[in-house]
Structure formats: structure tokens, C-alpha cells
Amino acid sequence: MKEEELLLAHHVGDVINILQKTTHHLFDPDELLTVAFDKIGSMTTNTLSKQRKKQEPAVMAELDQRLRRLNSTKDG
């Protein structure tokens, strides 16, 4: 998600512009809603909790990788 560009930005306005441009094209809101309501349907709290638990290792690994990249940019 334009992480390198964000790390190189020196002004808040630049960061905001990068985020707005990037997030604007990440997904099609209509398609997202169609999938959420027509294809997935309802999910119980228990099902959501199981899915979160299942995806937690991948999310934590990605966060760890981002943190290492951020720290290496600060150190270098």
C-alpha cells in the first residue's frame, strides 16, 4: 500500500494525498457490498471470532514485517 512512498513523505499533506489516492482504488464498494450481503450472508459472532483467530497469525506476521521495514528505514 505505497508504504515506501509514505515513509519518504515529509509533509502531512503528502501523506493524506497518498492515502486518498491509494485507498480510492483498493476495492469496488458495490462489489464489496454484493459479496457481503449476497454471497456471504449472515455470520454469527462465533463464526467471526473463529475467522479472526484463524487469520491472526498472517496478520501478525504482516505487522511484524512492516515494523521491521520501518525500523530498518529509521536506522539506515
N, CA, C and O atoms as a Maestro MAE file, in Angstrom:
{
 s_m_m2io_version
 :::
 2.0.0
}

f_m_ct {
 s_m_title
 :::
 protein
 m_atom[304] {
  # First column is atom index #
  i_m_mmod_type
  r_m_x_coord
  r_m_y_coord
  r_m_z_coord
  i_m_residue_number
  s_m_chain_name
  s_m_pdb_residue_name
  s_m_pdb_atom_name
  i_m_atomic_number
  :::
  1 25 0.832 -1.200 0.000 1 A "MET " " N  " 7
  2 3 0.000 0.000 0.000 1 A "MET " " CA " 6
  3 2 0.865 1.248 0.000 1 A "MET " " C  " 6
  4 15 0.713 2.090 0.886 1 A "MET " " O  " 8
  5 25 1.746 1.394 -0.939 2 A "LYS " " N  " 7
  6 3 2.559 2.606 -1.082 2 A "LYS " " CA " 6
  7 2 3.355 2.913 0.182 2 A "LYS " " C  " 6
  8 15 3.584 4.078 0.508 2 A "LYS " " O  " 8
  9 25 3.773 1.874 0.887 3 A "GLU " " N  " 7
  10 3 4.476 2.065 2.154 3 A "GLU " " CA " 6
  11 2 5.768 2.856 1.979 3 A "GLU " " C  " 6
  12 15 6.083 3.727 2.790 3 A "GLU " " O  " 8
  13 25 6.510 2.554 0.927 4 A "GLU " " N  " 7
  14 3 7.768 3.272 0.689 4 A "GLU " " CA " 6
  15 2 7.507 4.759 0.454 4 A "GLU " " C  " 6
  16 15 8.219 5.611 0.985 4 A "GLU " " O  " 8
  17 25 6.483 5.068 -0.344 5 A "GLU " " N  " 7
  18 3 6.134 6.471 -0.599 5 A "GLU " " CA " 6
  19 2 5.764 7.180 0.692 5 A "GLU " " C  " 6
  20 15 6.162 8.321 0.923 5 A "GLU " " O  " 8
  21 25 4.994 6.488 1.539 6 A "LEU " " N  " 7
  22 3 4.576 7.085 2.809 6 A "LEU " " CA " 6
  23 2 5.778 7.360 3.710 6 A "LEU " " C  " 6
  24 15 5.846 8.397 4.369 6 A "LEU " " O  " 8
  25 25 6.712 6.432 3.730 7 A "LEU " " N  " 7
  26 3 7.893 6.613 4.579 7 A "LEU " " CA " 6
  27 2 8.781 7.758 4.103 7 A "LEU " " C  " 6
  28 15 9.479 8.388 4.897 7 A "LEU " " O  " 8
  29 25 8.744 8.019 2.800 8 A "LEU " " N  " 7
  30 3 9.573 9.087 2.245 8 A "LEU " " CA " 6
  31 2 8.900 10.463 2.300 8 A "LEU " " C  " 6
  32 15 9.549 11.483 2.073 8 A "LEU " " O  " 8
  33 25 7.603 10.486 2.599 9 A "ALA " " N  " 7
  34 3 6.871 11.757 2.639 9 A "ALA " " CA " 6
  35 2 7.345 12.612 3.820 9 A "ALA " " C  " 6
  36 15 7.607 12.104 4.911 9 A "ALA " " O  " 8
  37 25 7.447 13.920 3.573 10 A "HIS " " N  " 7
  38 3 7.916 14.828 4.615 10 A "HIS " " CA " 6
  39 2 6.806 15.731 5.160 10 A "HIS " " C  " 6
  40 15 6.985 16.387 6.186 10 A "HIS " " O  " 8
  41 25 5.672 15.764 4.477 11 A "HIS " " N  " 7
  42 3 4.586 16.653 4.887 11 A "HIS " " CA " 6
  43 2 3.294 15.864 5.058 11 A "HIS " " C  " 6
  44 15 3.036 14.905 4.330 11 A "HIS " " O  " 8
  45 25 2.498 16.276 6.019 12 A "VAL " " N  " 7
  46 3 1.227 15.614 6.296 12 A "VAL " " CA " 6
  47 2 0.332 15.628 5.063 12 A "VAL " " C  " 6
  48 15 -0.357 14.646 4.786 12 A "VAL " " O  " 8
  49 25 0.335 16.716 4.333 13 A "GLY " " N  " 7
  50 3 -0.492 16.812 3.135 13 A "GLY " " CA " 6
  51 2 -0.124 15.765 2.107 13 A "GLY " " C  " 6
  52 15 -0.998 15.210 1.440 13 A "GLY " " O  " 8
  53 25 1.183 15.486 1.973 14 A "ASP " " N  " 7
  54 3 1.628 14.445 1.048 14 A "ASP " " CA " 6
  55 2 1.112 13.078 1.480 14 A "ASP " " C  " 6
  56 15 0.677 12.277 0.653 14 A "ASP " " O  " 8
  57 25 1.166 12.822 2.772 15 A "VAL " " N  " 7
  58 3 0.688 11.542 3.307 15 A "VAL " " CA " 6
  59 2 -0.803 11.389 3.036 15 A "VAL " " C  " 6
  60 15 -1.255 10.331 2.599 15 A "VAL " " O  " 8
  61 25 -1.552 12.433 3.292 16 A "ILE " " N  " 7
  62 3 -3.000 12.386 3.057 16 A "ILE " " CA " 6
  63 2 -3.298 12.127 1.586 16 A "ILE " " C  " 6
  64 15 -4.158 11.307 1.265 16 A "ILE " " O  " 8
  65 25 -2.601 12.811 0.695 17 A "ASN " " N  " 7
  66 3 -2.811 12.599 -0.743 17 A "ASN " " CA " 6
  67 2 -2.500 11.172 -1.153 17 A "ASN " " C  " 6
  68 15 -3.257 10.569 -1.914 17 A "ASN " " O  " 8
  69 25 -1.403 10.623 -0.663 18 A "ILE " " N  " 7
  70 3 -1.023 9.249 -0.997 18 A "ILE " " CA " 6
  71 2 -2.098 8.278 -0.509 18 A "ILE " " C  " 6
  72 15 -2.512 7.382 -1.246 18 A "ILE " " O  " 8
  73 25 -2.543 8.455 0.720 19 A "LEU " " N  " 7
  74 3 -3.563 7.564 1.281 19 A "LEU " " CA " 6
  75 2 -4.879 7.664 0.515 19 A "LEU " " C  " 6
  76 15 -5.509 6.647 0.227 19 A "LEU " " O  " 8
  77 25 -5.290 8.873 0.188 20 A "GLN " " N  " 7
  78 3 -6.547 9.044 -0.535 20 A "GLN " " CA " 6
  79 2 -6.489 8.410 -1.916 20 A "GLN " " C  " 6
  80 15 -7.427 7.725 -2.323 20 A "GLN " " O  " 8
  81 25 -5.403 8.632 -2.635 21 A "LYS " " N  " 7
  82 3 -5.272 8.058 -3.978 21 A "LYS " " CA " 6
  83 2 -5.222 6.537 -3.919 21 A "LYS " " C  " 6
  84 15 -5.828 5.853 -4.744 21 A "LYS " " O  " 8
  85 25 -4.499 6.020 -2.942 22 A "THR " " N  " 7
  86 3 -4.327 4.574 -2.830 22 A "THR " " CA " 6
  87 2 -5.616 3.881 -2.418 22 A "THR " " C  " 6
  88 15 -6.016 2.897 -3.040 22 A "THR " " O  " 8
  89 25 -6.261 4.376 -1.392 23 A "THR " " N  " 7
  90 3 -7.462 3.709 -0.882 23 A "THR " " CA " 6
  91 2 -8.650 3.851 -1.823 23 A "THR " " C  " 6
  92 15 -9.564 3.026 -1.803 23 A "THR " " O  " 8
  93 25 -8.639 4.886 -2.638 24 A "HIS " " N  " 7
  94 3 -9.752 5.098 -3.563 24 A "HIS " " CA " 6
  95 2 -9.882 3.956 -4.568 24 A "HIS " " C  " 6
  96 15 -10.982 3.670 -5.041 24 A "HIS " " O  " 8
  97 25 -8.779 3.310 -4.893 25 A "HIS " " N  " 7
  98 3 -8.785 2.270 -5.912 25 A "HIS " " CA " 6
  99 2 -8.611 0.860 -5.354 25 A "HIS " " C  " 6
  100 15 -8.420 -0.083 -6.121 25 A "HIS " " O  " 8
  101 25 -8.675 0.700 -4.029 26 A "LEU " " N  " 7
  102 3 -8.433 -0.610 -3.441 26 A "LEU " " CA " 6
  103 2 -9.556 -1.604 -3.714 26 A "LEU " " C  " 6
  104 15 -9.301 -2.791 -3.913 26 A "LEU " " O  " 8
  105 25 -10.784 -1.128 -3.723 27 A "PHE " " N  " 7
  106 3 -11.907 -2.030 -3.915 27 A "PHE " " CA " 6
  107 2 -13.081 -1.288 -4.529 27 A "PHE " " C  " 6
  108 15 -13.170 -0.061 -4.475 27 A "PHE " " O  " 8
  109 25 -13.966 -2.058 -5.104 28 A "ASP " " N  " 7
  110 3 -15.201 -1.522 -5.668 28 A "ASP " " CA " 6
  111 2 -16.273 -1.632 -4.584 28 A "ASP " " C  " 6
  112 15 -16.658 -2.745 -4.226 28 A "ASP " " O  " 8
  113 25 -16.764 -0.515 -4.053 29 A "PRO " " N  " 7
  114 3 -17.730 -0.570 -2.950 29 A "PRO " " CA " 6
  115 2 -18.991 -1.373 -3.295 29 A "PRO " " C  " 6
  116 15 -19.525 -2.084 -2.444 29 A "PRO " " O  " 8
  117 25 -19.460 -1.261 -4.528 30 A "ASP " " N  " 7
  118 3 -20.661 -2.009 -4.919 30 A "ASP " " CA " 6
  119 2 -20.393 -3.515 -4.887 30 A "ASP " " C  " 6
  120 15 -21.218 -4.290 -4.404 30 A "ASP " " O  " 8
  121 25 -19.239 -3.915 -5.405 31 A "GLU " " N  " 7
  122 3 -18.886 -5.334 -5.407 31 A "GLU " " CA " 6
  123 2 -18.704 -5.842 -3.979 31 A "GLU " " C  " 6
  124 15 -19.115 -6.956 -3.657 31 A "GLU " " O  " 8
  125 25 -18.093 -5.030 -3.130 32 A "LEU " " N  " 7
  126 3 -17.896 -5.407 -1.734 32 A "LEU " " CA " 6
  127 2 -19.233 -5.652 -1.040 32 A "LEU " " C  " 6
  128 15 -19.396 -6.647 -0.332 32 A "LEU " " O  " 8
  129 25 -20.180 -4.754 -1.241 33 A "LEU " " N  " 7
  130 3 -21.498 -4.924 -0.627 33 A "LEU " " CA " 6
  131 2 -22.234 -6.128 -1.200 33 A "LEU " " C  " 6
  132 15 -22.925 -6.839 -0.471 33 A "LEU " " O  " 8
  133 25 -22.091 -6.355 -2.487 34 A "THR " " N  " 7
  134 3 -22.728 -7.521 -3.111 34 A "THR " " CA " 6
  135 2 -22.188 -8.809 -2.494 34 A "THR " " C  " 6
  136 15 -22.957 -9.706 -2.145 34 A "THR " " O  " 8
  137 25 -20.885 -8.896 -2.362 35 A "VAL " " N  " 7
  138 3 -20.285 -10.087 -1.758 35 A "VAL " " CA " 6
  139 2 -20.737 -10.223 -0.306 35 A "VAL " " C  " 6
  140 15 -21.105 -11.313 0.133 35 A "VAL " " O  " 8
  141 25 -20.710 -9.122 0.434 36 A "ALA " " N  " 7
  142 3 -21.061 -9.166 1.856 36 A "ALA " " CA " 6
  143 2 -22.495 -9.640 2.079 36 A "ALA " " C  " 6
  144 15 -22.752 -10.453 2.967 36 A "ALA " " O  " 8
  145 25 -23.412 -9.142 1.286 37 A "PHE " " N  " 7
  146 3 -24.813 -9.448 1.553 37 A "PHE " " CA " 6
  147 2 -25.356 -10.623 0.748 37 A "PHE " " C  " 6
  148 15 -26.203 -11.365 1.244 37 A "PHE " " O  " 8
  149 25 -24.890 -10.806 -0.472 38 A "ASP " " N  " 7
  150 3 -25.452 -11.858 -1.315 38 A "ASP " " CA " 6
  151 2 -24.669 -13.172 -1.249 38 A "ASP " " C  " 6
  152 15 -25.261 -14.249 -1.311 38 A "ASP " " O  " 8
  153 25 -23.369 -13.088 -1.125 39 A "LYS " " N  " 7
  154 3 -22.562 -14.310 -1.169 39 A "LYS " " CA " 6
  155 2 -22.207 -14.832 0.216 39 A "LYS " " C  " 6
  156 15 -22.218 -16.042 0.438 39 A "LYS " " O  " 8
  157 25 -21.898 -13.949 1.142 40 A "ILE " " N  " 7
  158 3 -21.524 -14.391 2.488 40 A "ILE " " CA " 6
  159 2 -22.759 -14.581 3.350 40 A "ILE " " C  " 6
  160 15 -22.884 -15.580 4.058 40 A "ILE " " O  " 8
  161 25 -23.656 -13.636 3.289 41 A "GLY " " N  " 7
  162 3 -24.846 -13.720 4.127 41 A "GLY " " CA " 6
  163 2 -24.532 -13.354 5.557 41 A "GLY " " C  " 6
  164 15 -23.616 -12.575 5.823 41 A "GLY " " O  " 8
  165 25 -25.288 -13.916 6.472 42 A "SER " " N  " 7
  166 3 -25.077 -13.573 7.878 42 A "SER " " CA " 6
  167 2 -24.026 -14.491 8.493 42 A "SER " " C  " 6
  168 15 -23.868 -15.648 8.104 42 A "SER " " O  " 8
  169 25 -23.320 -13.933 9.460 43 A "MET " " N  " 7
  170 3 -22.311 -14.699 10.190 43 A "MET " " CA " 6
  171 2 -22.551 -14.477 11.678 43 A "MET " " C  " 6
  172 15 -22.807 -13.357 12.121 43 A "MET " " O  " 8
  173 25 -22.465 -15.541 12.425 44 A "THR " " N  " 7
  174 3 -22.629 -15.406 13.865 44 A "THR " " CA " 6
  175 2 -21.360 -14.810 14.471 44 A "THR " " C  " 6
  176 15 -20.298 -14.804 13.849 44 A "THR " " O  " 8
  177 25 -21.492 -14.323 15.668 45 A "THR " " N  " 7
  178 3 -20.337 -13.784 16.384 45 A "THR " " CA " 6
  179 2 -19.285 -14.878 16.569 45 A "THR " " C  " 6
  180 15 -18.085 -14.614 16.491 45 A "THR " " O  " 8
  181 25 -19.737 -16.088 16.812 46 A "ASN " " N  " 7
  182 3 -18.820 -17.210 16.995 46 A "ASN " " CA " 6
  183 2 -18.031 -17.480 15.711 46 A "ASN " " C  " 6
  184 15 -16.825 -17.723 15.765 46 A "ASN " " O  " 8
  185 25 -18.707 -17.440 14.555 47 A "THR " " N  " 7
  186 3 -18.040 -17.657 13.275 47 A "THR " " CA " 6
  187 2 -17.015 -16.557 13.020 47 A "THR " " C  " 6
  188 15 -15.905 -16.832 12.563 47 A "THR " " O  " 8
  189 25 -17.386 -15.310 13.314 48 A "LEU " " N  " 7
  190 3 -16.450 -14.203 13.147 48 A "LEU " " CA " 6
  191 2 -15.222 -14.384 14.039 48 A "LEU " " C  " 6
  192 15 -14.095 -14.164 13.597 48 A "LEU " " O  " 8
  193 25 -15.435 -14.775 15.269 49 A "SER " " N  " 7
  194 3 -14.325 -14.995 16.192 49 A "SER " " CA " 6
  195 2 -13.397 -16.092 15.694 49 A "SER " " C  " 6
  196 15 -12.177 -15.966 15.791 49 A "SER " " O  " 8
  197 25 -13.968 -17.169 15.161 50 A "LYS " " N  " 7
  198 3 -13.153 -18.257 14.619 50 A "LYS " " CA " 6
  199 2 -12.330 -17.780 13.430 50 A "LYS " " C  " 6
  200 15 -11.156 -18.130 13.313 50 A "LYS " " O  " 8
  201 25 -12.925 -16.990 12.552 51 A "GLN " " N  " 7
  202 3 -12.204 -16.481 11.384 51 A "GLN " " CA " 6
  203 2 -11.092 -15.528 11.799 51 A "GLN " " C  " 6
  204 15 -9.999 -15.566 11.233 51 A "GLN " " O  " 8
  205 25 -11.361 -14.672 12.785 52 A "ARG " " N  " 7
  206 3 -10.317 -13.771 13.285 52 A "ARG " " CA " 6
  207 2 -9.147 -14.570 13.836 52 A "ARG " " C  " 6
  208 15 -7.988 -14.274 13.547 52 A "ARG " " O  " 8
  209 25 -9.462 -15.583 14.630 53 A "LYS " " N  " 7
  210 3 -8.419 -16.423 15.232 53 A "LYS " " CA " 6
  211 2 -7.614 -17.129 14.139 53 A "LYS " " C  " 6
  212 15 -6.393 -17.252 14.240 53 A "LYS " " O  " 8
  213 25 -8.302 -17.588 13.106 54 A "LYS " " N  " 7
  214 3 -7.657 -18.301 12.008 54 A "LYS " " CA " 6
  215 2 -6.693 -17.386 11.241 54 A "LYS " " C  " 6
  216 15 -5.624 -17.828 10.819 54 A "LYS " " O  " 8
  217 25 -7.064 -16.119 11.060 55 A "GLN " " N  " 7
  218 3 -6.254 -15.178 10.287 55 A "GLN " " CA " 6
  219 2 -5.214 -14.436 11.125 55 A "GLN " " C  " 6
  220 15 -4.346 -13.758 10.576 55 A "GLN " " O  " 8
  221 25 -5.297 -14.558 12.432 56 A "GLU " " N  " 7
  222 3 -4.401 -13.810 13.321 56 A "GLU " " CA " 6
  223 2 -2.912 -14.024 13.022 56 A "GLU " " C  " 6
  224 15 -2.177 -13.038 12.979 56 A "GLU " " O  " 8
  225 25 -2.428 -15.249 12.814 57 A "PRO " " N  " 7
  226 3 -1.004 -15.418 12.535 57 A "PRO " " CA " 6
  227 2 -0.536 -14.663 11.286 57 A "PRO " " C  " 6
  228 15 0.546 -14.076 11.285 57 A "PRO " " O  " 8
  229 25 -1.341 -14.677 10.235 58 A "ALA " " N  " 7
  230 3 -0.967 -13.971 8.999 58 A "ALA " " CA " 6
  231 2 -0.942 -12.462 9.228 58 A "ALA " " C  " 6
  232 15 -0.051 -11.771 8.733 58 A "ALA " " O  " 8
  233 25 -1.903 -11.960 9.966 59 A "VAL " " N  " 7
  234 3 -1.955 -10.522 10.250 59 A "VAL " " CA " 6
  235 2 -0.769 -10.107 11.101 59 A "VAL " " C  " 6
  236 15 -0.137 -9.084 10.836 59 A "VAL " " O  " 8
  237 25 -0.465 -10.895 12.121 60 A "MET " " N  " 7
  238 3 0.661 -10.560 12.999 60 A "MET " " CA " 6
  239 2 1.983 -10.626 12.236 60 A "MET " " C  " 6
  240 15 2.872 -9.806 12.468 60 A "MET " " O  " 8
  241 25 2.118 -11.584 11.341 61 A "ALA " " N  " 7
  242 3 3.343 -11.693 10.543 61 A "ALA " " CA " 6
  243 2 3.505 -10.470 9.646 61 A "ALA " " C  " 6
  244 15 4.607 -9.942 9.500 61 A "ALA " " O  " 8
  245 25 2.407 -10.023 9.048 62 A "GLU " " N  " 7
  246 3 2.478 -8.836 8.188 62 A "GLU " " CA " 6
  247 2 2.822 -7.592 9.000 62 A "GLU " " C  " 6
  248 15 3.627 -6.770 8.561 62 A "GLU " " O  " 8
  249 25 2.223 -7.448 10.174 63 A "LEU " " N  " 7
  250 3 2.537 -6.301 11.031 63 A "LEU " " CA " 6
  251 2 4.004 -6.326 11.462 63 A "LEU " " C  " 6
  252 15 4.668 -5.290 11.493 63 A "LEU " " O  " 8
  253 25 4.498 -7.516 11.794 64 A "ASP " " N  " 7
  254 3 5.901 -7.653 12.183 64 A "ASP " " CA " 6
  255 2 6.824 -7.270 11.033 64 A "ASP " " C  " 6
  256 15 7.827 -6.586 11.237 64 A "ASP " " O  " 8
  257 25 6.485 -7.710 9.831 65 A "GLN " " N  " 7
  258 3 7.289 -7.382 8.652 65 A "GLN " " CA " 6
  259 2 7.302 -5.874 8.407 65 A "GLN " " C  " 6
  260 15 8.350 -5.306 8.100 65 A "GLN " " O  " 8
  261 25 6.161 -5.234 8.539 66 A "ARG " " N  " 7
  262 3 6.090 -3.778 8.348 66 A "ARG " " CA " 6
  263 2 6.911 -3.049 9.401 66 A "ARG " " C  " 6
  264 15 7.604 -2.079 9.096 66 A "ARG " " O  " 8
  265 25 6.832 -3.516 10.633 67 A "LEU " " N  " 7
  266 3 7.588 -2.881 11.714 67 A "LEU " " CA " 6
  267 2 9.087 -3.006 11.472 67 A "LEU " " C  " 6
  268 15 9.836 -2.056 11.698 67 A "LEU " " O  " 8
  269 25 9.526 -4.181 11.011 68 A "ARG " " N  " 7
  270 3 10.952 -4.370 10.713 68 A "ARG " " CA " 6
  271 2 11.403 -3.448 9.580 68 A "ARG " " C  " 6
  272 15 12.493 -2.879 9.637 68 A "ARG " " O  " 8
  273 25 10.552 -3.300 8.534 69 A "ARG " " N  " 7
  274 3 10.913 -2.411 7.439 69 A "ARG " " CA " 6
  275 2 10.989 -0.963 7.906 69 A "ARG " " C  " 6
  276 15 11.888 -0.220 7.512 69 A "ARG " " O  " 8
  277 25 10.044 -0.571 8.745 70 A "LEU " " N  " 7
  278 3 10.032 0.784 9.274 70 A "LEU " " CA " 6
  279 2 11.282 1.046 10.105 70 A "LEU " " C  " 6
  280 15 11.914 2.095 9.979 70 A "LEU " " O  " 8
  281 25 11.629 0.094 10.947 71 A "ASN " " N  " 7
  282 3 12.820 0.249 11.800 71 A "ASN " " CA " 6
  283 2 14.096 0.266 10.960 71 A "ASN " " C  " 6
  284 15 15.027 1.006 11.277 71 A "ASN " " O  " 8
  285 25 14.156 -0.525 9.908 72 A "SER " " N  " 7
  286 3 15.359 -0.541 9.075 72 A "SER " " CA " 6
  287 2 15.487 0.781 8.302 72 A "SER " " C  " 6
  288 15 16.601 1.218 8.014 72 A "SER " " O  " 8
  289 25 14.378 1.409 7.972 73 A "THR " " N  " 7
  290 3 14.427 2.705 7.298 73 A "THR " " CA " 6
  291 2 14.922 3.788 8.254 73 A "THR " " C  " 6
  292 15 15.670 4.681 7.856 73 A "THR " " O  " 8
  293 25 14.505 3.702 9.506 74 A "LYS " " N  " 7
  294 3 14.951 4.683 10.509 74 A "LYS " " CA " 6
  295 2 16.442 4.532 10.804 74 A "LYS " " C  " 6
  296 15 17.163 5.517 10.965 74 A "LYS " " O  " 8
  297 25 16.884 3.279 10.872 75 A "ASP " " N  " 7
  298 3 18.283 3.015 11.205 75 A "ASP " " CA " 6
  299 2 19.228 3.317 10.046 75 A "ASP " " C  " 6
  300 15 20.382 3.687 10.262 75 A "ASP " " O  " 8
  301 25 18.741 3.160 8.819 76 A "GLY " " N  " 7
  302 3 19.603 3.300 7.643 76 A "GLY " " CA " 6
  303 2 19.557 4.627 7.089 76 A "GLY " " C  " 6
  304 15 20.229 4.904 6.095 76 A "GLY " " O  " 8
  :::
 }
 m_bond[303] {
  # First column is bond index #
  i_m_from
  i_m_to
  i_m_order
  :::
  1 1 2 1
  2 2 3 1
  3 3 4 2
  4 3 5 1
  5 5 6 1
  6 6 7 1
  7 7 8 2
  8 7 9 1
  9 9 10 1
  10 10 11 1
  11 11 12 2
  12 11 13 1
  13 13 14 1
  14 14 15 1
  15 15 16 2
  16 15 17 1
  17 17 18 1
  18 18 19 1
  19 19 20 2
  20 19 21 1
  21 21 22 1
  22 22 23 1
  23 23 24 2
  24 23 25 1
  25 25 26 1
  26 26 27 1
  27 27 28 2
  28 27 29 1
  29 29 30 1
  30 30 31 1
  31 31 32 2
  32 31 33 1
  33 33 34 1
  34 34 35 1
  35 35 36 2
  36 35 37 1
  37 37 38 1
  38 38 39 1
  39 39 40 2
  40 39 41 1
  41 41 42 1
  42 42 43 1
  43 43 44 2
  44 43 45 1
  45 45 46 1
  46 46 47 1
  47 47 48 2
  48 47 49 1
  49 49 50 1
  50 50 51 1
  51 51 52 2
  52 51 53 1
  53 53 54 1
  54 54 55 1
  55 55 56 2
  56 55 57 1
  57 57 58 1
  58 58 59 1
  59 59 60 2
  60 59 61 1
  61 61 62 1
  62 62 63 1
  63 63 64 2
  64 63 65 1
  65 65 66 1
  66 66 67 1
  67 67 68 2
  68 67 69 1
  69 69 70 1
  70 70 71 1
  71 71 72 2
  72 71 73 1
  73 73 74 1
  74 74 75 1
  75 75 76 2
  76 75 77 1
  77 77 78 1
  78 78 79 1
  79 79 80 2
  80 79 81 1
  81 81 82 1
  82 82 83 1
  83 83 84 2
  84 83 85 1
  85 85 86 1
  86 86 87 1
  87 87 88 2
  88 87 89 1
  89 89 90 1
  90 90 91 1
  91 91 92 2
  92 91 93 1
  93 93 94 1
  94 94 95 1
  95 95 96 2
  96 95 97 1
  97 97 98 1
  98 98 99 1
  99 99 100 2
  100 99 101 1
  101 101 102 1
  102 102 103 1
  103 103 104 2
  104 103 105 1
  105 105 106 1
  106 106 107 1
  107 107 108 2
  108 107 109 1
  109 109 110 1
  110 110 111 1
  111 111 112 2
  112 111 113 1
  113 113 114 1
  114 114 115 1
  115 115 116 2
  116 115 117 1
  117 117 118 1
  118 118 119 1
  119 119 120 2
  120 119 121 1
  121 121 122 1
  122 122 123 1
  123 123 124 2
  124 123 125 1
  125 125 126 1
  126 126 127 1
  127 127 128 2
  128 127 129 1
  129 129 130 1
  130 130 131 1
  131 131 132 2
  132 131 133 1
  133 133 134 1
  134 134 135 1
  135 135 136 2
  136 135 137 1
  137 137 138 1
  138 138 139 1
  139 139 140 2
  140 139 141 1
  141 141 142 1
  142 142 143 1
  143 143 144 2
  144 143 145 1
  145 145 146 1
  146 146 147 1
  147 147 148 2
  148 147 149 1
  149 149 150 1
  150 150 151 1
  151 151 152 2
  152 151 153 1
  153 153 154 1
  154 154 155 1
  155 155 156 2
  156 155 157 1
  157 157 158 1
  158 158 159 1
  159 159 160 2
  160 159 161 1
  161 161 162 1
  162 162 163 1
  163 163 164 2
  164 163 165 1
  165 165 166 1
  166 166 167 1
  167 167 168 2
  168 167 169 1
  169 169 170 1
  170 170 171 1
  171 171 172 2
  172 171 173 1
  173 173 174 1
  174 174 175 1
  175 175 176 2
  176 175 177 1
  177 177 178 1
  178 178 179 1
  179 179 180 2
  180 179 181 1
  181 181 182 1
  182 182 183 1
  183 183 184 2
  184 183 185 1
  185 185 186 1
  186 186 187 1
  187 187 188 2
  188 187 189 1
  189 189 190 1
  190 190 191 1
  191 191 192 2
  192 191 193 1
  193 193 194 1
  194 194 195 1
  195 195 196 2
  196 195 197 1
  197 197 198 1
  198 198 199 1
  199 199 200 2
  200 199 201 1
  201 201 202 1
  202 202 203 1
  203 203 204 2
  204 203 205 1
  205 205 206 1
  206 206 207 1
  207 207 208 2
  208 207 209 1
  209 209 210 1
  210 210 211 1
  211 211 212 2
  212 211 213 1
  213 213 214 1
  214 214 215 1
  215 215 216 2
  216 215 217 1
  217 217 218 1
  218 218 219 1
  219 219 220 2
  220 219 221 1
  221 221 222 1
  222 222 223 1
  223 223 224 2
  224 223 225 1
  225 225 226 1
  226 226 227 1
  227 227 228 2
  228 227 229 1
  229 229 230 1
  230 230 231 1
  231 231 232 2
  232 231 233 1
  233 233 234 1
  234 234 235 1
  235 235 236 2
  236 235 237 1
  237 237 238 1
  238 238 239 1
  239 239 240 2
  240 239 241 1
  241 241 242 1
  242 242 243 1
  243 243 244 2
  244 243 245 1
  245 245 246 1
  246 246 247 1
  247 247 248 2
  248 247 249 1
  249 249 250 1
  250 250 251 1
  251 251 252 2
  252 251 253 1
  253 253 254 1
  254 254 255 1
  255 255 256 2
  256 255 257 1
  257 257 258 1
  258 258 259 1
  259 259 260 2
  260 259 261 1
  261 261 262 1
  262 262 263 1
  263 263 264 2
  264 263 265 1
  265 265 266 1
  266 266 267 1
  267 267 268 2
  268 267 269 1
  269 269 270 1
  270 270 271 1
  271 271 272 2
  272 271 273 1
  273 273 274 1
  274 274 275 1
  275 275 276 2
  276 275 277 1
  277 277 278 1
  278 278 279 1
  279 279 280 2
  280 279 281 1
  281 281 282 1
  282 282 283 1
  283 283 284 2
  284 283 285 1
  285 285 286 1
  286 286 287 1
  287 287 288 2
  288 287 289 1
  289 289 290 1
  290 290 291 1
  291 291 292 2
  292 291 293 1
  293 293 294 1
  294 294 295 1
  295 295 296 2
  296 295 297 1
  297 297 298 1
  298 298 299 1
  299 299 300 2
  300 299 301 1
  301 301 302 1
  302 302 303 1
  303 303 304 2
  :::
 }
}
